[in-house]
Amino acid sequence: MVVGNRTSDEASAIRFQATAQGVADKSFNLNHPKNYLGYPLAVYHSDTTEEVLSEYVVGDTAGAQKGASFLGLIKETPTGEELTPLGREVVRYVLSRYGSVDAAIEQFEAWHGTKHRFYTEAREWGLLARRVLWAYPATQLIVEELQALHDAGIFNPSIIDLIEHLHTSKPTFTVELFIRGTDQARSQVLTEDGEFRVDQLDDGSHYHAPTVFQ
């Protein structure tokens, strides 16, 4: 299978805990960040996590749990789910602003089905979401590379622009994060030397759907 060129300093360039493939395999299948921020509140609540989530936050409790875990808000222990330091920070924010988790969790009902940006609709919650997302392993790298494109005069980059830019310095990261891991997708998108066939990058079927969605 063609994977892409490797560079000697790629280990330092890929600044997240596991591998690019590990990030690509993680799917945030719920659209609104409140579904993930609500999870540590539900864990902290005296009622069962599933009851609180389904009543106030989202019906897809499994999706919320998966995303909260990916974002490092909770962790599995032999005795059950526990809040991480980041998850406890969400609870501290709620207690300082609302006085109780109950008062905060009721606000989540008002956001059900909304199509507005979280930062616009609830600015302080939006800032909290940004803090959580910044701790997600791939975020800093992607943001820095988008800034590099902006500095180069590419103000509205497409996903193809980002892929081509990333591939020049982090080829393995780029291929593993964006391109599906099947032999068919890799052979169609990559040459034997690990370079992209640019004309194939217009075909959305070659991409990891979770990565593009995220």
N, C-alpha and C positions, 0 to 999 in steps of 0.2 A: 504494500500500500504506500502511495506517495504521501508523505506527511508534510514536507517543507524543509527548507534549509535550517540548520541549527548553528547558533553562534556561541562562542565560548563564554560570553557574559550573559547569556540568556537567563541563567538562574537568578541573577540579581535583577534583571529587567522585569521578570514576571514576579511582581510583588504581591503575591497572595499565598495563603497558607498551604493549599493543596496544589492542584495542577490546573492548567487551562481547561482540560477536559472535565475536571470536576466542577468548575464553574459553569461550563456549557451544559452539563447535565442537570443543573438546577433550574427548575421552572417555577416562576412566580405566576401562577395561573389566575390570580385575583387582581383586578385592575387597580383598586384603590389602596393606597398605603395605610389607611385607617384600619383595614382588615388585619394588618400585621402588627400595628401599634396597639390594637385592642387586645391582642393575645396575651401579652404579659399582664395586662390589667385583669383579664379573666383568670389567669393563673393565680394572681394575688388575691382575687375576690374570695369571700368565704363560701359562696355557692360553687357548684362544680364548674369547671372551665367550659365544658360543652354547653351547659345551660346558659351561662352568661353570654357566650359568643352567639349562639343561635337566636337568643332573644334580642340582643342589642346591637350586634356587630355584623355578622354574616352567617348564612346557613351552612356554607362550606367550611366546616370547622377543620377538616383535614387539610384543606388548602391553606387556611390561615396558619395552622400549626407548622406546616412544611415551610412556608415563607418566613415565619418568625424564627424557625430554627436556622434557615439559611442565613438570615440577617444577624444571627448571633444574639437574639433577644432571650432565648431559652436554651436549656440544655437538658438532655436525658441523663438521669442518674439511676442507680439501683432502686431508689425509693420513689422514683417518678420524676416529673418535670420540675425543674428549678429555674429561677430567673438568673440570668447572667448579670454582670455589672452593668451592661448596656440596658438590659431589661429592667433592672432596678432603677436606672436613671429615668426611664419612662414613667415608672410609678412615682418617683420623687417629684417629677415635674407635675404630675396630676395632683398629688397631695398638696403641693405648694400653691397650685392655681385654683383648684376646685374644693379642697378641703377633705374630699373623700373620693374613693374610686367609684362609688355609686353615682355621685353627682356627675362625674366625668363621663362614665359609660353611657348615661342617658343621652348625652350630646351626640353619640354615635348614631342614634336612630335618625337624627335630622340629616345625616350625610348619606343615608341609604339611597342608592340610585343616582346620586349626583354626578354630573358630568363636568363640574367646574374643577379647576386646578386646586389642589389642597392648599397651596400657598396663598391663593387668592381668597379662598373661602374661609380659611382659618389660619391666619398668618403664623401664629406661634406654634401651632401643630405642624404647619409646613416646615418651619425651621427645625423642629424636633425630628421630622421625617428626614430632612437633609442630613442631620447629624448622624442618624442611624445608617442611612445609605452611604455616607462617607466612610463608615467603618467596614462596609462590605468590600471584600478583597480586591475586586477588579475595578472599583469605582475610581480611585485616585488615578490609576494608570490611564483609563479611558478619558477622564476629564482633562488630564495633562496633555494627552495627544490631541484632543479636540481644541485645546487652547493653542497648541502648536500650529494646527491648521488655520485657526483664526489669525494668528500672528503672521502666517504666510499669505494672508489675503483671501482665504477660503472661508467666507462668513456663514454660508449655509451648506455645509458639507453633506453629501449623501452618504449612505452606508458604504457605497463603493469607494468614495473618496477616503473614508476612514480606513477601510480595509487595505487599500493600496498604500496609504501612508504608513500604517502600522507594520505592514509586511516588510518594509525596507529595513527596519531595525529589530523587529520582534516576529520573525516569520513563523516560528513554531506556535507561539501564543496566538497569532492571528488565525492560522489555519485551524487549530484545535478549538478556538472559541467560536469562530464564525461558520466554518464549513462542516457539513454533515460528515460523519465518520465512515460512511459507506465507501466501498471500492469504486462504485459507479460515480458518486459525487466527486471524490478526490481525483479520479482519473480524468474526468471531464473538465474540472476547474484548474488542475495543476499540470504543468509539464513534467517530464522526467527529472528535470533539474529543480523542481520545487517552485517554479515561478508561476504566477497566475496567468491563465488565459483570460484576458480582460473581457473579451466578448461573452464569456460564460458567466460573468458576475451579474448580468442583468436577469439571470434566471433564479427566481426566489426559491425554487425547489432545492437548490444546492446548499441552502443555509440551514443552520440549526434554528428551528422555529423559536425555542425559548430565548435564545440570544437576541434575535431580531425583536421579539416582543419586549424583552427587558430594555 
